[in-house]
Structures are given as structure tokens and as C-alpha cells.
Amino acid sequence: MTGPREPSDTPLNVARYKINRETPASERAEVEPDTNEAGQAMMDARAQNVEISIQQAMRRGDFDNLPGTGKPIPGLTAPYDPDWWIRQKIEREQITGLGPAALTLRSEGAGLDARLDEVVSERAVREILDDFNRRVIEARRQLRGGPPVVTALRDVDAEVARWKERRDAARIERDAERERHAAALAAMTWRERRRAKRER
């Protein structure tokens, strides 16, 4: 079953043009209600067509199992954030380097430890931290506007000490793992060692 055919805008516009051109201004006020009624009828037909399309889609199951069905709306009780749409886009697609400085610095600050752990020299760690602090200070000046910057500055010496601790802990864990692996190999027979090597 198909819905009522949607009337075209063109005949209505042509009729209005003819009425406005041929009708004197004094008589135009009497004719306008008819064109308004035609426009209202057209809008009612469109609304009916939309409602029929929605009902057909519901019967087909197009709205079943949509993402977020039965879950609370995220951020409903949070205070209003005028940049909510760009923040959600950045988080959803994990975009880096775009958006207001307040948001990009916040996400960069959250992943700064992991970035520092990939660096092998103390000098490189200090350069990264100095660059991060410089950008936080520039963003706090709000020269370009945008949301307020709440990202804290990093104490370079304290961060370097934490980086060294994490690096030493990772090295100790690697050494312990190596020793456990060597002990497990020593306890194996030559056939088990060969099978383990093949499986690797």
C-alpha cells in the first residue's frame, strides 16, 4: 500500500505568480486565503506521507536493535557544554590535533605517560614536557577563545623521576619474565623445547 501522492511545489508557485501578476492589489487580500489553504493542504499531505513512511519502517523492523536501545542517554545529567558535539566527535573517532586547545590538551595529558614511556632518553622526555607546558600556557591565555583550559602544568623534574621509576620497573619485569622463561625451558625435555619452538 502506498501513501497519497505528494503534490509538487511547482504548480502552486505558478498559481501564486499568476495571481500576484493578474490580480490588483485591492483584490489580492481576498485571494490569498485560498493559496494559504492550498499550502496547508500540501503540508498536511506531506505530514501524512511522512507518518505512513515511519509506520512502514516500524513494521519492517528498521528501528529495531539500534545502537543505544534501552540504554540511558549519555551526558543527560551533566552540566551543559556548548562544545559537546565536537568533544563527542573527537572522543568517538579518536581524533588528535583538532578541536579547541582545552579538549586536545586534556586528551594529550591523559596519554602523556604512555607517550613518555616510548622515549629512551631523559633529554627527549624533558623536551616533550617543556613543549606540553608551553602549549598549556599559550592556551590559558585564551587568545583565540574557546572553553577554559583546566589541564595542569607538569613538573618536569617530578615527571622525569616518575619516568625513570616506570622504566626501571618495566626493566625488572622484563628480566623476571626472561628468567621465568629460561627456567621453564630448562625444565622441559628436548622434545618439549622443540615443540614449543615450533609453536612460536
Backbone torsions as a table, in degrees:
resi	resn	phi	psi	omega
1	MET	NA	131.0	180.0
2	THR	-107.8	153.6	-179.3
3	GLY	-78.7	178.1	179.0
4	PRO	-64.5	146.4	-178.2
5	ARG	-68.9	133.2	-177.4
6	GLU	-76.6	124.5	-179.9
7	PRO	-68.4	150.0	-179.6
8	SER	-83.5	150.3	177.6
9	ASP	-73.9	-25.7	-172.1
10	THR	-62.0	-49.0	179.9
11	PRO	-61.0	-37.2	179.3
12	LEU	-64.3	-44.2	178.6
13	ASN	-63.9	-39.3	178.0
14	VAL	-63.1	-43.2	-179.6
15	ALA	-63.5	-42.4	178.7
16	ARG	-62.7	-42.0	-179.8
17	TYR	-61.8	-45.4	-179.8
18	LYS	-63.3	-41.4	-179.1
19	ILE	-64.5	-45.3	-178.7
20	ASN	-66.1	-31.6	-177.3
21	ARG	-80.5	-39.9	-173.0
22	GLU	-92.3	-21.6	-174.9
23	THR	-94.0	132.5	174.8
24	PRO	-63.9	156.8	-175.7
25	ALA	-60.7	-33.5	-178.1
26	SER	-67.6	-33.1	-178.8
27	GLU	-89.8	-12.8	-174.0
28	ARG	-63.5	-33.0	-178.2
29	ALA	-64.8	-31.7	179.3
30	GLU	-74.4	-28.4	-175.7
31	VAL	-85.1	-28.4	-175.3
32	GLU	-54.5	-41.4	-179.2
33	PRO	-57.3	-34.4	179.2
34	ASP	-62.7	-44.6	-179.4
35	THR	-67.3	-34.3	176.4
36	ASN	-64.9	-39.5	177.4
37	GLU	-64.0	-39.1	178.1
38	ALA	-65.4	-40.8	177.9
39	GLY	-64.6	-40.1	179.0
40	GLN	-65.8	-39.6	178.1
41	ALA	-63.5	-40.0	178.1
42	MET	-63.7	-42.9	178.7
43	MET	-64.1	-39.8	178.0
44	ASP	-63.3	-40.2	178.6
45	ALA	-64.4	-39.9	178.2
46	ARG	-64.8	-44.1	179.7
47	ALA	-61.7	-40.4	178.7
48	GLN	-65.4	-40.3	178.9
49	ASN	-63.7	-41.4	178.3
50	VAL	-63.9	-43.9	-179.8
51	GLU	-62.4	-40.6	178.1
52	ILE	-63.9	-41.9	178.9
53	SER	-62.4	-40.6	179.3
54	ILE	-65.4	-44.3	179.8
55	GLN	-61.9	-41.7	178.6
56	GLN	-64.4	-40.5	178.3
57	ALA	-65.1	-37.1	177.4
58	MET	-65.5	-40.5	178.5
59	ARG	-67.0	-34.1	177.4
60	ARG	-73.3	-17.8	-179.0
61	GLY	88.7	20.8	-179.5
62	ASP	-65.8	-23.0	-178.3
63	PHE	-99.1	4.3	179.3
64	ASP	-79.3	146.6	175.0
65	ASN	55.2	39.5	174.8
66	LEU	-76.0	153.1	178.3
67	PRO	-61.0	134.3	179.7
68	GLY	89.9	2.3	179.7
69	THR	-63.9	128.6	178.3
70	GLY	78.2	4.0	180.0
71	LYS	-107.5	151.2	177.3
72	PRO	-66.9	152.8	179.6
73	ILE	-71.3	123.4	-177.3
74	PRO	-67.0	139.5	176.2
75	GLY	75.8	14.4	-175.7
76	LEU	-68.3	-34.8	-178.4
77	THR	-96.1	-3.3	-179.5
78	ALA	-74.1	153.8	176.7
79	PRO	-63.6	154.1	-176.4
80	TYR	-64.1	132.6	177.7
81	ASP	-121.5	115.7	-177.2
82	PRO	-64.6	-20.2	179.8
83	ASP	-103.9	28.9	-175.7
84	TRP	-60.9	-37.8	-174.6
85	TRP	-67.8	-41.2	-179.0
86	ILE	-74.5	-33.0	177.6
87	ARG	-64.3	-43.6	178.9
88	GLN	-65.3	-38.8	178.8
89	LYS	-63.1	-43.9	-179.6
90	ILE	-64.5	-43.1	-179.3
91	GLU	-69.5	-42.4	-175.9
92	ARG	-66.1	-42.8	-176.5
93	GLU	-100.4	3.9	177.5
94	GLN	51.4	49.6	-180.0
95	ILE	-82.1	135.6	176.9
96	THR	-118.5	147.8	175.7
97	GLY	85.0	-1.0	179.9
98	LEU	-119.1	159.1	175.8
99	GLY	97.6	178.6	179.0
100	PRO	-61.3	148.8	-177.8
101	ALA	-59.8	-33.4	-179.4
102	ALA	-60.2	-40.3	-178.2
103	LEU	-77.6	-42.6	-177.7
104	THR	-67.8	-37.9	178.7
105	LEU	-69.0	-35.0	178.7
106	ARG	-64.5	-45.8	179.2
107	SER	-68.8	-36.1	177.9
108	GLU	-67.3	-38.2	178.0
109	GLY	-64.6	-34.1	179.3
110	ALA	-66.9	-32.8	-178.8
111	GLY	-103.2	14.4	-175.0
112	LEU	-68.8	-38.0	179.9
113	ASP	-61.7	-43.5	179.7
114	ALA	-64.2	-37.6	178.0
115	ARG	-65.9	-40.3	179.6
116	LEU	-67.7	-33.5	-179.3
117	ASP	-65.8	-20.5	178.5
118	GLU	-81.7	-12.6	-177.3
119	VAL	-87.4	144.6	-175.3
120	VAL	-104.7	-12.3	-177.5
121	SER	-121.8	148.2	179.7
122	GLU	-65.0	-35.2	-180.0
123	ARG	-61.3	-43.2	178.9
124	ALA	-65.1	-36.9	177.7
125	VAL	-62.6	-45.2	179.9
126	ARG	-63.7	-38.8	179.2
127	GLU	-63.9	-42.6	179.8
128	ILE	-63.6	-44.2	-179.4
129	LEU	-66.6	-40.7	178.0
130	ASP	-62.4	-42.3	178.8
131	ASP	-64.0	-41.8	179.3
132	PHE	-62.5	-47.6	-179.8
133	ASN	-62.6	-39.1	179.6
134	ARG	-62.2	-42.9	-179.0
135	ARG	-70.0	-33.6	176.2
136	VAL	-64.5	-43.9	179.6
137	ILE	-63.4	-41.8	178.7
138	GLU	-63.7	-41.0	-179.3
139	ALA	-68.3	-32.1	179.5
140	ARG	-67.3	-24.1	179.1
141	ARG	-70.4	-17.0	175.8
142	GLN	55.4	42.7	-179.7
143	LEU	-69.6	-28.4	-178.2
144	ARG	-104.3	2.5	-177.9
145	GLY	80.5	-168.1	180.0
146	GLY	105.5	-179.7	-178.5
147	PRO	-67.4	158.2	-178.9
148	PRO	-67.3	148.2	-179.4
149	VAL	-91.0	119.3	179.9
150	VAL	-109.0	0.7	-179.5
151	THR	-69.6	130.7	-177.6
152	ALA	-81.8	150.5	172.9
153	LEU	-70.1	152.3	178.8
154	ARG	-100.7	133.9	173.0
155	ASP	-76.0	114.0	-171.6
156	VAL	-61.5	-48.0	-177.8
157	ASP	-63.1	-42.4	179.6
158	ALA	-65.6	-39.7	179.5
159	GLU	-67.5	-36.5	177.5
160	VAL	-65.1	-41.9	178.6
161	ALA	-62.4	-42.5	177.4
162	ARG	-64.3	-38.6	178.6
163	TRP	-62.0	-42.6	178.5
164	LYS	-64.5	-41.2	177.8
165	GLU	-61.4	-45.9	179.6
166	ARG	-63.8	-39.4	-180.0
167	ARG	-66.3	-42.0	178.6
168	ASP	-65.4	-41.8	178.9
169	ALA	-63.3	-39.9	178.6
170	ALA	-66.3	-39.0	178.6
171	ARG	-65.2	-42.1	177.9
172	ILE	-62.5	-41.0	178.6
173	GLU	-65.0	-40.3	177.6
174	ARG	-64.0	-43.0	179.2
175	ASP	-62.8	-42.9	179.3
176	ALA	-63.7	-40.4	178.2
177	GLU	-64.2	-40.0	178.3
178	ARG	-63.3	-41.8	179.2
179	GLU	-66.3	-40.8	177.8
180	ARG	-62.6	-40.1	179.5
181	HIS	-66.2	-42.2	178.9
182	ALA	-64.7	-39.9	178.6
183	ALA	-65.2	-39.7	178.6
184	ALA	-65.5	-38.6	178.3
185	LEU	-66.5	-39.0	-178.8
186	ALA	-65.9	-30.4	-179.1
187	ALA	-80.3	-12.2	-178.3
188	MET	-84.0	155.4	170.7
189	THR	-79.3	170.1	-178.5
190	TRP	-65.1	-31.1	178.3
191	ARG	-69.1	-41.9	178.4
192	GLU	-64.7	-37.8	177.8
193	ARG	-64.5	-42.3	179.7
194	ARG	-64.4	-41.5	179.5
195	ARG	-65.0	-41.5	178.6
196	ALA	-64.9	-37.4	178.6
197	LYS	-66.2	-39.8	179.1
198	ARG	-66.2	-37.0	-178.5
199	GLU	-70.3	-27.4	176.4
200	ARG	-72.7	NA	NA
